[in-house]
Amino acid sequence: QVQVVESGGGLVQPGGSLRLSCAASGMLFGLYTMGWYRQTPGQQRELVASITGGGISNYADFVKERFTISRDNVKKKVYLQMDSLKPEDTAVYYCNANFARRDYWGQGTQVAVSS
């Protein structure tokens, strides 16, 4: 059974940093493209960043130069390092695992950026 579980959310002041983690199980992790998405109330879920099994990363324009996605294929984990956080980064962040048109989602972790 494929599972992805996020952790690391919380409350941070503007300009601060957080590191999100996503632990995957029940899959051949290296085959999956892993992604971080975010969603605010009333809005569609949007891609933040993704990384292929080979380590090729892709970022939404609104997080370039601030967020860094990485993965550890041995530990079956993916990370999102978020720096220079802004209030508009406040959202529920979801981990996604994608392979061969199959998508698996975590339950989400709340990130709040506020003074």
Summary of the structure (lengths in Angstrom):
residues: 115
radius of gyration: 13.3
end to end distance: 40.3
largest distance: 42.1
contacts: 334
relative contact order: 0.32
helix: 8%
strand: 54%
